[in-house]
Amino acid sequence: MPPRINPKKCDGCPDRAESRCEEVCPGDLMFVDEATGKAACRSSQDCWDCMSCVKVCPHRAIETRIPYQIGYHKATLRPSLKGDRIIWQCVDIHGRKAIYEYRNRLPPEE
C-alpha cells in the first residue's frame, strides 16, 4: 500500500534542499508537489512498502496502511524514531492501540 500523507501535518521540509522522504525513498517515488508544497508519491503501484518515508518524517505526516492480507483496511502501523529508539504504534481493526519500542540499530542524526 502506498504511503498516505496528512497534508495538515506535512510541511514539505522547506529548510532542506530535498525533503526527508524524498531523500530516503529507495524507489525515488516521493516528491514535494510544487503546487501544494506537500509530499506525494509519484506511483503508488511501484511503492515497495519499505516504510522508510514513514520512519523519517519529523512531523509524523506519513503513514501506511497494512494490506488486507496482514490486517484489514482500517488497521495501521506507524513507526517513529526517538533518539536511539524506534517506536511502532499499531492500531487494529477495532481501534485498539498497542505501542512497541525497540533500540534502533543506527545512531540518531545530529
PEPECOR-V88375 format. One record per pair of residues at least 12 apart in sequence whose C-alpha atoms are under 10 Angstrom apart, sorted by the first residue. I is the first residue (numbers start at 1). J is the second residue. Records with the same first field share a line. If there is no record, write none. Layout:
I: J, J
This chain:
1: 44, 45, 46, 47, 48, 49, 50, 51, 63, 64, 65, 66, 67, 68
2: 29, 40, 41, 42, 43, 44, 45, 46, 47, 48, 49, 50, 51, 63, 64, 65, 66, 67
3: 30, 39, 40, 41, 44, 47, 48, 49, 50, 51, 52, 53, 54, 61, 62, 63, 64, 65
4: 39, 40, 41, 44, 54, 61, 62, 63, 64, 65
5: 38, 39, 40, 41, 53, 54, 60, 61, 62, 63, 64
6: 38, 39, 40, 59, 60, 61, 62, 63
7: 36, 37, 38, 39, 40, 61, 62
8: 38, 59, 61
9: 38, 57, 58, 59, 60, 61, 62
10: 32, 37, 38, 39, 40, 57, 58, 59, 60, 61, 62
11: 32, 36, 37, 38, 39, 58, 59, 61
12: 31, 32, 33, 34, 36, 37, 38, 39, 40, 57, 59, 61
13: 32, 37, 38, 39, 57, 58, 59
14: 32, 37, 38
18: 31, 32
19: 31, 32, 38, 39, 53, 56, 57
20: 39, 52, 53, 54, 55, 56, 57, 58
21: 39, 40, 41, 51, 52, 53, 54, 55, 56, 57, 58, 62
22: 39, 40, 41, 52, 53
23: 52, 53, 56
24: 51, 52, 53, 54, 55, 56, 57
25: 41, 47, 48, 50, 51, 52, 53, 54, 56
26: 47, 48, 50, 52, 53
27: 42, 43, 46, 47, 48, 50
28: 41, 42, 43, 46, 47
29: 41, 42, 43, 44, 46, 47, 48
30: 42, 43, 44, 47, 53
38: 61
39: 53, 61, 62
40: 62
49: 64, 65, 66, 67
50: 64
51: 63, 64, 77, 78, 79
52: 79
53: 79
54: 77, 78, 79, 80, 81
55: 78, 79, 80, 81, 86, 87, 88
56: 79, 80, 81
57: 79, 80, 81
58: 80, 81, 82
59: 80
60: 78, 79, 80, 81
62: 78, 79
63: 76, 77, 78, 79
64: 76, 77, 78, 79
65: 77, 78
66: 78, 90, 91, 92
71: 91, 92, 93
72: 92, 93, 94
73: 92, 93
74: 91, 92, 93, 94, 95
75: 90, 91, 92, 93, 94, 95, 96, 97
76: 89, 90, 91, 92, 93, 95, 97
77: 89, 90, 91, 92, 97, 98, 99
78: 90, 91, 99
79: 99, 100, 101
80: 101
81: 101, 102, 103, 104, 108
82: 101, 103, 104, 108
83: 103, 104, 106, 107, 108, 109, 110
84: 102, 103, 104, 105, 106, 107, 108, 109
85: 101, 102, 103, 104, 105, 106, 107, 108
86: 100, 101, 102, 103, 104, 105
87: 99, 100, 101, 102, 103, 104
88: 100, 101, 102
89: 101
